[in-house]
Amino acid sequence: MGIIGTILIGFIVGLVARAIKPGNDSAGFIVTTLIGIVGSFIATYLGQAMGWYTVGQPAGFIASVIGAIILLFVWGLVAGRRR
């Protein structure tokens, strides 16, 4: 699937995470995509550290959404301090 597939899945994960997380998120298209992609990486490496996934095995969709929600909370804390 490559990089295009990763970006598409990251965007979908970011949208789902924004829909689930309560509160007002004013992030745009690019930020939503990046949050979804980074959330997937967070879920993958956290899952590997906890023994849920083996090295080279990607995280599942639900774990990626959870990783993106965690990242959205962090993003909200950082963006909230700038205002």
Secondary structure, DSSP 8 states (H G I E B T S, - for coil): -HHHHHHHHHHHHHHHHHHHS-S-----HHHHHHHHHHHHHHHHHHHHHTTSS-TT----HHHHHHHHHHHHHHHHHHHHHH-
